[in-house]
Amino acid sequence: MADNDYDPAGSTQMFRAFVDEAPAPQAPGSVTTYGSNNTSSSRTGLIVLVAVAAIAVLGAVVWLAVK
């Protein structure tokens, strides 16, 4: 590798390795879903986080109203 082609962060090499990867063979008729489990779990986490935040805000409003 030439010195002027060196990437100190390694991002170019990692990108090239990612792009050059051969996709895994699929069974005929199978449907590919990329990240379906990850998306649903992150969506569930987001919903839980919003619900907890809403309960905290509601509790603070009630506490201030009673005080």
C-alpha positions in Angstrom: 0.0 0.0 0.0 1.4 3.4 -0.9 1.8 6.1 1.8 -0.6 8.5 0.0 -3.3 5.8 -0.1 -3.2 5.2 3.7 -6.4 5.9 5.6 -5.5 6.4 9.3 -9.1 5.9 10.5 -9.4 2.7 8.4 -12.9 3.8 7.2 -12.1 3.3 3.6 -10.7 -0.2 4.2 -13.8 -1.1 6.3 -16.1 0.2 3.6 -14.4 -1.7 0.9 -14.5 -4.9 3.0 -18.3 -4.3 3.5 -19.0 -3.7 -0.1 -16.9 -6.6 -1.3 -18.6 -9.1 1.0 -20.6 -11.7 -0.9 -24.2 -12.0 0.2 -25.2 -15.2 1.9 -27.1 -17.6 -0.3 -30.8 -17.5 0.2 -33.3 -20.4 0.0 -35.6 -20.1 -3.1 -38.8 -18.2 -2.3 -37.5 -16.8 0.9 -38.2 -13.1 1.8 -35.3 -11.0 2.9 -36.0 -8.6 5.7 -33.1 -6.5 6.7 -33.1 -5.6 10.4 -36.7 -6.4 11.1 -35.9 -7.6 14.6 -33.7 -4.7 15.4 -36.3 -2.2 14.1 -39.1 -3.6 16.2 -36.9 -3.8 19.4 -35.7 -0.2 18.9 -39.3 0.9 18.3 -40.5 -0.9 21.4 -37.7 0.8 23.4 -38.6 4.2 22.1 -42.3 3.7 23.0 -41.3 2.6 26.5 -39.0 5.6 26.9 -41.8 8.0 25.7 -44.3 6.4 28.1 -41.9 6.7 31.1 -41.1 10.3 30.2 -44.9 11.1 29.9 -45.6 9.5 33.3 -42.7 11.5 34.9 -44.0 14.8 33.5 -47.5 14.0 34.5 -46.3 13.1 38.0 -44.4 16.4 38.2 -47.5 18.4 37.2 -49.6 16.6 39.8 -47.0 17.1 42.5 -46.7 20.9 41.7 -50.5 21.2 41.6 -50.9 19.6 45.0 -48.0 21.4 46.6 
